Amino acid sequence: MTHYLISFDDGAMSHIRDEDWPDVGKASHAVVQEAMDAGVWVLGGGVERQTATIVATDGTIAEGPDPAAKVAVGGFAVVDVATREEALAWAAKIAAACRCAQEVREIMPDADQEAWLRQTRR
């Protein structure tokens, strides 16, 4: 299995009217539950709108935004699926529920992490 990051930018859901948020919440929670029931859900959630704390390579800590960052993440999901097509299908469900486009990226495999995940999922 392969892990995929499904995400959207901060502000991607700003077009949603206040009265529609309960329906969006219900739909997104239903997709998450479906992914959990299917055994593909790893982790995910919305990211609080806040200033990021930037930790530099030398350990220096500064309040963001990071001048190198083009956009901030608004929300994400990590799924563990066999194919990119499956990841795209889950992204389509999330996009419909959240009413915004999703980006899909494969997470580079790491054999040590995969072994640990297999042990923790028993």
PyMOL commands that set and color helices and strands:
alter all, ss='L'
color gray80, all
select helices_A, chain A and resi 18-38+84-98+111-120
alter helices_A, ss='H'
color red, helices_A
select strands_A, chain A and resi 2-9+41-46+53-55+61-63+73-81+103-106
alter strands_A, ss='S'
color yellow, strands_A
deselect
rebuild
show_as cartoon
